[in-house]
């Protein structure tokens, strides 16, 4: 479970950013679905990669 923590934190951050952008830009429909599909996955991947680089486990 510890190995998944950076991905989960990044996914949560991506979801929060998606919610914020969706409400600020008043997105609906397909753009909103794309935003909620991409940002959590990208946030998780970036956070996981940053943690791997810092720990030297690349």
C-alpha positions as CSV (number, residue, x, y, z in Angstrom):
1,X,0.0,0.0,0.0
2,X,2.9,2.4,0.7
3,X,4.0,2.2,-2.9
4,X,0.6,3.4,-4.1
5,X,0.5,6.4,-1.7
6,X,2.2,8.9,-4.1
7,X,-0.1,8.0,-6.9
8,X,-3.2,8.3,-4.7
9,X,-2.1,11.7,-3.4
10,X,-1.4,12.9,-6.9
11,X,-4.8,11.5,-8.1
12,X,-6.6,13.3,-5.3
13,X,-4.8,16.5,-6.1
14,X,-5.7,16.1,-9.8
15,X,-9.3,15.5,-8.8
16,X,-9.4,18.7,-6.7
17,X,-7.9,20.7,-9.5
18,X,-10.5,19.2,-11.9
19,X,-13.3,20.2,-9.5
20,X,-11.9,23.7,-9.2
21,X,-11.4,24.2,-12.9
22,X,-14.8,22.8,-13.7
23,X,-16.6,25.1,-11.3
24,X,-14.5,28.2,-12.3
25,X,-15.0,27.6,-16.1
26,X,-18.6,26.3,-15.8
27,X,-17.8,23.3,-17.9
28,X,-20.4,20.7,-18.7
29,X,-20.7,17.7,-20.9
30,X,-17.7,16.3,-22.8
31,X,-15.1,18.9,-21.7
32,X,-16.0,18.2,-18.1
33,X,-15.7,14.4,-18.6
34,X,-12.3,14.8,-20.3
35,X,-11.1,17.0,-17.4
36,X,-12.2,14.6,-14.8
37,X,-10.7,11.7,-16.7
38,X,-7.3,13.1,-17.4
39,X,-6.3,15.3,-14.5
40,X,-6.4,12.6,-11.7
41,X,-4.5,10.2,-13.9
42,X,-1.9,12.8,-14.9
43,X,-1.6,14.1,-11.3
44,X,-1.0,10.6,-10.0
45,X,1.6,9.8,-12.6
46,X,3.5,13.0,-12.1
47,X,3.4,12.6,-8.3
48,X,4.6,9.0,-8.5
49,X,7.4,10.0,-10.9
50,X,8.6,12.9,-8.6
51,X,8.8,10.6,-5.6
52,X,10.7,8.0,-7.6
53,X,13.2,10.5,-8.8
54,X,13.7,11.9,-5.3
55,X,14.3,8.5,-3.8
56,X,16.6,7.4,-6.6
57,X,14.5,4.4,-7.5
58,X,14.2,5.3,-11.2
